[in-house]
Amino acid sequence: MARRILWASLALAPATILVDLLTGAGEVALFVLAAVALVPLAWLIGEATEHAAEHTGPGIGGFLNASFGNAPELIIALFAVADDLPQVVRGSLAGSVISNLLLVFGVTQLVGPTKEINRRSLLVQLGLVAAAVVLFVPAVWLGYTGGAERHTAVLVSIPIAVLLLGLYLAVTRRNLQQHRDLERDDTRQPSAEAWSLPSALATLAVATALTAWVSEILVHSLQAFAEAVGATEFFIAAVIVAIVGNAAEHGGAVVIARGGKMKLASEIAISSSAQVALLVAPAVMLLSLLFSHQLPLSFRWEELVALAGAVCVAAATIWDGRTTRVKGAALLLAYAGVVTGFWFAGNR
């Protein structure tokens, strides 16, 4: 019954797009409609990824989910760059990494069974996020010794972005090759119910495109929603935009974890955080050079501290190579602390 409801509710995505294009609906109503429409899209991306992983294995399956799931994050960020909303962009990127490490990884452990996970692969991904936090420091320092958007911060951010992209591509290529080597001897065959790989990938592409469109509608209605609930722009960006922009990974990882596939679910959560920090963030920074408003990587100190703390907490739960519900609860508690801190931080 639940699956039938989710299949039927996929109609909410085109309905949201039509309401936005053809009616004069209020922005608060559009925000709510878009947020609800993202739920079945997230489920569909999770379903398609799970079927793709039947053919590729959990390592590559997790990479596919992170890649398709982070496409809306990149599109949302570029829309915000075009609208000259640098705090929204940086807040959503930092919040995306944090929510994947604490919220998504925590929920997957809470709803999934106790199982072994790929400790080595996950720690490598966390190491990449830690490296990004260290590399962000010069731009953050410049943001606090002068204007956060000043030209010097932009110039310093360019080599940081290039280095992050190079590091991500090199490590990811090596990691995927190791996954192929480990899974090459796996004689498991896709189940009879599994979709073909081309069908799964086509579904991922269509669902991601719809997710990006609906997410864009939601972002443009966020300011009205923020005023309605009395939240700051920073909080909306770092918490709400981050969660909504990553709805695909959030929903997909939870669906997969409930099915007992903890290796795949953990790969989605952790590899997605690394992909945002080392691929999406530097890509947005470099692409912003094509706009009239460039985006330096001058995050707030609150964001940098929260990123470092999230890496440490996630690493502690991964260290023994097993998932448990207690660890999931601890991650969610840590995320609640971050959200509370962001609520009181105010705008820059």
C-alpha positions as CSV (number, residue, x, y, z in Angstrom):
1,M,0.0,0.0,0.0
2,A,2.8,2.4,0.9
3,R,4.5,1.8,-2.4
4,R,1.3,2.4,-4.3
5,I,0.9,5.7,-2.5
6,L,4.5,6.7,-3.3
7,W,4.0,5.8,-7.0
8,A,0.8,7.8,-7.1
9,S,2.3,10.8,-5.3
10,L,5.0,11.2,-8.0
11,A,2.3,13.2,-9.8
12,L,3.0,16.0,-7.2
13,A,6.2,17.0,-9.0
14,P,4.6,17.9,-12.4
15,A,1.6,19.4,-10.5
16,T,4.0,21.7,-8.5
17,I,5.7,22.8,-11.7
18,L,2.3,23.5,-13.4
19,V,1.0,25.4,-10.3
20,D,4.2,27.6,-10.3
21,L,3.9,28.3,-14.1
22,L,0.2,28.7,-14.6
23,T,-1.3,30.0,-11.3
24,G,-0.7,32.9,-8.9
25,A,-0.3,30.7,-5.8
26,G,1.4,32.3,-2.8
27,E,5.1,31.5,-2.1
28,V,4.4,29.9,1.2
29,A,2.0,27.5,-0.4
30,L,4.5,26.8,-3.2
31,F,7.1,26.0,-0.6
32,V,4.9,23.5,1.2
33,L,3.8,21.9,-2.1
34,A,7.4,21.6,-3.4
35,A,8.6,20.2,-0.1
36,V,5.9,17.5,-0.2
37,A,6.6,16.7,-3.9
38,L,10.3,16.1,-3.1
39,V,9.5,13.1,-0.8
40,P,8.3,10.7,-3.6
41,L,11.1,11.9,-5.9
42,A,13.6,11.0,-3.2
43,W,12.0,7.6,-2.8
44,L,12.2,7.0,-6.5
45,I,15.9,7.9,-6.7
46,G,16.5,5.5,-3.8
47,E,14.6,2.8,-5.6
48,A,16.5,3.3,-8.9
49,T,19.8,3.4,-7.1
50,E,19.0,0.2,-5.2
51,H,18.2,-1.5,-8.6
52,A,21.4,-0.1,-10.2
53,A,23.4,-1.4,-7.2
54,E,22.2,-4.9,-8.0
55,H,24.4,-4.7,-11.1
56,T,27.2,-2.5,-9.9
57,G,27.7,-3.4,-6.2
58,P,27.3,-1.2,-3.1
59,G,30.4,0.9,-3.6
60,I,29.6,2.1,-7.2
61,G,25.9,2.2,-6.3
62,G,26.6,4.6,-3.5
63,F,28.6,6.8,-5.8
64,L,25.8,6.9,-8.3
65,N,23.3,7.9,-5.7
66,A,25.5,10.6,-4.4
67,S,26.2,11.9,-7.9
68,F,22.5,12.0,-9.0
69,G,21.4,13.2,-5.6
70,N,23.8,16.1,-5.5
71,A,22.8,17.5,-8.9
72,P,20.0,19.5,-7.4
73,E,22.4,20.9,-4.8
74,L,24.6,22.2,-7.6
75,I,21.7,23.7,-9.5
76,I,20.2,25.4,-6.4
77,A,23.6,26.9,-5.6
78,L,24.0,28.3,-9.1
79,F,20.6,29.9,-8.9
80,A,21.5,31.5,-5.6
81,V,24.8,32.7,-7.1
82,A,23.0,34.3,-10.0
83,D,20.6,36.0,-7.4
84,D,23.7,37.3,-5.4
85,L,22.9,35.3,-2.3
86,P,26.4,34.1,-1.2
87,Q,25.4,33.4,2.4
88,V,22.6,31.1,1.1
89,V,25.0,29.3,-1.2
90,R,27.8,28.7,1.5
91,G,25.2,27.9,4.2
92,S,23.5,25.3,2.0
93,L,26.8,23.7,1.0
94,A,28.1,23.5,4.6
95,G,24.7,22.4,5.9
96,S,24.5,19.7,3.2
97,V,27.8,18.1,4.3
98,I,26.8,18.3,7.9
99,S,23.3,16.9,7.4
100,N,24.7,14.0,5.4
101,L,27.3,13.1,8.0
102,L,25.0,13.5,11.0
103,L,21.3,13.4,10.0
104,V,21.3,11.0,7.1
105,F,24.0,8.6,8.4
106,G,22.2,8.8,11.8
107,V,18.8,8.0,10.5
108,T,20.1,5.1,8.4
109,Q,21.7,3.5,11.5
110,L,18.6,4.1,13.5
111,V,16.2,2.5,11.1
112,G,18.5,-0.2,9.7
113,P,19.8,-3.4,11.3
114,T,23.2,-3.8,13.0
115,K,25.6,-4.8,10.2
116,E,29.2,-4.5,9.1
117,I,30.1,-1.6,6.8
118,N,33.1,-0.8,4.6
119,R,35.2,1.0,7.2
120,R,38.2,1.7,5.0
121,S,36.1,3.3,2.2
122,L,34.1,5.4,4.6
123,L,37.1,6.7,6.5
124,V,38.8,7.6,3.2
125,Q,35.7,9.7,2.3
126,L,35.7,11.3,5.8
127,G,39.4,12.1,5.3
128,L,38.5,14.0,2.1
129,V,36.0,16.1,4.0
130,A,38.6,16.8,6.8
131,A,41.0,17.9,4.1
132,A,38.4,20.3,2.7
133,V,37.8,21.8,6.1
134,V,41.6,22.5,6.5
135,L,41.8,24.0,3.0
136,F,38.9,26.3,3.6
137,V,40.8,28.0,6.5
138,P,42.6,30.6,4.5
139,A,39.4,31.8,2.8
140,V,37.6,31.8,6.1
141,W,40.3,33.8,7.7
142,L,40.2,36.4,4.9
143,G,36.4,36.6,5.4
144,Y,36.9,37.7,9.0
145,T,39.8,40.1,8.4
146,G,37.9,42.0,5.7
147,G,34.7,41.7,3.6
148,A,33.6,38.1,3.1
149,E,33.0,38.8,-0.6
150,R,36.1,40.8,-1.3
151,H,38.2,40.2,-4.4
152,T,41.2,38.9,-2.4
153,A,39.0,36.1,-1.0
154,V,37.9,35.2,-4.5
155,L,41.5,35.0,-5.7
156,V,42.5,32.8,-2.8
157,S,39.5,30.5,-3.3
158,I,40.4,29.7,-6.9
159,P,43.5,27.5,-6.1
160,I,41.7,26.0,-3.2
161,A,38.8,25.0,-5.5
162,V,41.2,23.5,-8.1
163,L,43.1,21.6,-5.4
164,L,39.9,20.2,-4.0
165,L,38.6,19.1,-7.4
166,G,41.9,17.4,-8.2
167,L,42.0,15.6,-4.9
168,Y,38.4,14.4,-5.2
169,L,38.9,13.1,-8.7
170,A,42.1,11.3,-7.9
171,V,40.9,9.6,-4.7
172,T,37.4,8.8,-6.1
173,R,39.0,7.1,-9.2
174,R,41.2,5.0,-6.9
175,N,38.3,4.2,-4.6
176,L,36.0,3.1,-7.4
177,Q,38.7,0.9,-8.8
178,Q,39.2,-0.8,-5.4
179,H,35.4,-1.3,-5.2
180,R,35.5,-3.0,-8.6
181,D,38.3,-5.2,-7.6
182,L,36.6,-6.2,-4.3
183,E,33.3,-6.9,-6.0
184,R,34.7,-8.5,-9.1
185,D,34.7,-12.0,-7.5
186,D,31.2,-11.5,-6.1
187,T,29.1,-14.1,-7.9
188,R,25.7,-12.7,-6.9
189,Q,23.3,-12.2,-9.7
190,P,20.7,-9.4,-9.9
191,S,17.4,-10.6,-8.4
192,A,14.6,-11.4,-10.8
193,E,12.7,-8.3,-9.7
194,A,15.7,-6.0,-10.4
195,W,15.3,-3.4,-13.1
196,S,17.8,-3.5,-16.0
197,L,20.8,-1.1,-15.5
198,P,19.8,1.2,-18.4
199,S,16.2,1.5,-17.0
200,A,17.6,2.3,-13.5
201,L,20.0,4.9,-14.8
202,A,17.3,6.5,-17.0
203,T,14.9,6.7,-14.0
204,L,17.7,8.3,-12.0
205,A,18.2,10.9,-14.7
206,V,14.5,11.8,-15.0
207,A,14.0,11.9,-11.2
208,T,17.0,14.1,-10.7
209,A,15.9,16.5,-13.3
210,L,12.4,16.8,-11.7
211,T,14.1,17.1,-8.3
212,A,16.2,20.0,-9.5
213,W,13.2,21.8,-11.0
214,V,11.0,21.4,-7.9
215,S,14.0,22.3,-5.6
216,E,14.4,25.5,-7.6
217,I,10.8,26.4,-7.0
218,L,11.2,25.7,-3.3
219,V,14.3,27.9,-3.0
220,H,12.6,30.9,-4.7
221,S,9.8,30.6,-2.1
222,L,12.1,30.2,0.9
223,Q,12.3,33.8,1.8
224,A,8.6,34.1,2.2
225,F,8.6,30.9,4.3
226,A,11.5,32.2,6.4
227,E,9.5,35.4,7.2
228,A,6.4,33.3,8.0
229,V,8.3,31.2,10.6
230,G,10.6,34.0,11.8
231,A,13.9,32.3,10.9
232,T,17.1,34.0,9.8
233,E,18.4,33.7,6.2
234,F,21.5,31.8,7.5
235,F,19.4,29.2,9.4
236,I,17.1,28.7,6.4
237,A,20.1,28.1,4.1
238,A,22.2,25.9,6.4
239,V,19.3,23.8,7.6
240,I,16.2,23.9,5.4
241,V,17.8,24.4,2.0
242,A,20.5,21.9,2.9
243,I,17.9,19.2,3.8
244,V,15.6,19.9,0.9
245,G,18.4,20.1,-1.6
246,N,19.6,16.7,-0.4
247,A,16.2,15.1,-0.1
248,A,17.2,12.5,-2.7
249,E,20.1,11.1,-0.7
250,H,18.1,11.5,2.6
251,G,15.2,9.5,1.3
252,G,17.2,7.1,-0.8
253,A,19.6,6.2,2.0
254,V,16.7,5.6,4.5
255,V,14.8,3.4,2.1
256,I,17.9,1.3,1.4
257,A,18.8,1.1,5.1
258,R,15.3,-0.2,5.9
259,G,15.9,-2.9,3.4
260,G,18.9,-4.0,5.4
261,K,21.6,-2.9,2.8
262,M,23.7,-0.9,5.3
263,K,26.9,-0.9,3.2
264,L,25.1,0.9,0.4
265,A,23.2,3.2,2.7
266,S,26.4,4.3,4.5
267,E,28.2,4.8,1.2
268,I,25.4,7.1,0.1
269,A,25.5,9.3,3.2
270,I,29.3,9.6,3.6
271,S,30.3,9.7,-0.1
272,S,27.6,12.4,-0.7
273,S,29.2,14.6,2.0
274,A,32.6,14.2,0.4
275,Q,31.2,15.0,-3.0
276,V,29.6,18.2,-1.8
277,A,32.7,19.4,0.0
278,L,35.2,18.5,-2.8
279,L,33.2,18.6,-6.0
280,V,30.0,20.7,-5.6
281,A,31.5,23.5,-3.5
282,P,34.6,24.1,-5.7
283,A,32.7,23.6,-8.9
284,V,30.2,26.3,-7.8
285,M,33.1,28.6,-6.8
286,L,34.8,28.2,-10.2
287,L,31.5,28.4,-12.2
288,S,30.7,31.6,-10.3
289,L,33.6,33.3,-12.1
290,L,31.2,33.3,-15.1
291,F,28.7,35.4,-13.2
292,S,28.8,39.1,-12.2
293,H,28.9,38.0,-8.5
294,Q,31.8,35.6,-7.7
295,L,31.6,33.2,-4.7
296,P,34.6,33.0,-2.4
297,L,34.8,30.0,-0.1
298,S,34.8,32.3,2.9
299,F,32.5,30.2,5.2
300,R,31.5,31.4,8.6
301,W,33.5,30.1,11.6
302,E,30.3,28.5,12.9
303,E,30.1,26.5,9.7
304,L,33.7,25.5,9.8
305,V,33.6,24.3,13.4
306,A,30.4,22.4,12.7
307,L,32.0,20.7,9.7
308,A,35.0,19.7,11.7
309,G,32.8,18.4,14.6
310,A,30.6,16.4,12.2
311,V,33.7,14.7,10.7
312,C,34.9,13.7,14.2
313,V,31.6,12.4,15.4
314,A,30.9,10.4,12.2
315,A,34.5,8.9,12.3
316,A,33.9,7.8,15.9
317,T,30.8,5.8,14.8
318,I,32.5,4.2,11.8
319,W,35.7,3.2,13.6
320,D,34.7,-0.3,14.6
321,G,33.1,-1.0,11.2
322,R,29.6,-1.7,12.4
323,T,26.3,0.2,12.6
324,T,24.1,0.3,15.6
325,R,21.0,2.2,16.7
326,V,22.8,3.8,19.6
327,K,25.3,5.3,17.2
328,G,22.4,6.5,15.0
329,A,20.8,8.2,18.0
330,A,24.2,9.9,18.9
331,L,24.5,11.3,15.4
332,L,21.0,12.7,15.5
333,L,21.7,14.3,18.9
334,A,24.8,15.9,17.5
335,Y,22.8,17.2,14.5
336,A,20.2,18.7,16.9
337,G,23.0,20.5,18.6
338,V,24.3,22.0,15.3
339,V,20.8,23.1,14.3
340,T,20.3,24.8,17.7
341,G,23.6,26.6,17.3
342,F,22.7,27.7,13.8
343,W,19.4,29.0,15.1
344,F,21.1,31.3,17.6
345,A,24.0,32.3,15.3
346,G,22.0,34.9,13.4
347,N,23.0,36.4,10.1
348,R,26.6,37.4,9.4
